[in-house]
Amino acid sequence: MITMTIGAQLFTLREYTQTPSDLDYSLGKVAEMGYKTVQLSAIGPIPAQKVRELCQRRGLEIVLTHTDPNRILNDTEAVIAEHNILGCDYIGIGMMPQKYRSPHWLWRFAEDYREPAKKIA
């Protein structure tokens, strides 16, 4: 039986997650609400190890990210390494890049991201 867990998407708190101290405070509030998992999205430039420490301190598991599609495509190994540090198995793209948002280019998305997806898998 699959159990679903409701988590907090940090994109909704992006204005309050840009520094380590703001992220820590916001994660504390998220944990107080009863959340056990978070999705990282649009947080500040905070090192992955620090983000993981802050989440662990608050009892929150990082289950998904929204990662810049250009980084996934062009810096795949570093993205994978960061997710290993975060303890996060799922790398997401928040929005389809503009370039691929037409029927003529949609098929190129699968083609362009095939190798990064293989590495990530």
C-alpha positions, 0 to 999 in steps of 0.5 A: 500500500502506497502512503501519501505524505503532504509536504510544503512547497518552499516556493510559496515561501520564497521571499522568506528563504533567501538567507540561512537564518530566514530559511531556518526560521521558515523551516521552523514554522513549517515544522510547527504546522506539522509538515514532515517533508519539503520541496526545495524551490527558489530558496537563496544561494545556500550551500546544500550541506547547510540546507540539509542541516537546517532541514534535519534540525527541524525534522524535515526531509527534502523529498523533491527540488525544482532545479534550473533546467539549464543546470540539469542539462549542462551541469548534471553531475553537480546537480546530482552531487548536490542532491546526494548531499541533500538526501533528496532522490527527486530532481524536478523542473518547475516549469517547461523552459520557454524554448520547448513550449510549442508543438514544434519543440516539445519533442526536442525536450525529450531528446535534449534531456535524455542523457541527463535523465539517464545519469540522474536515474 
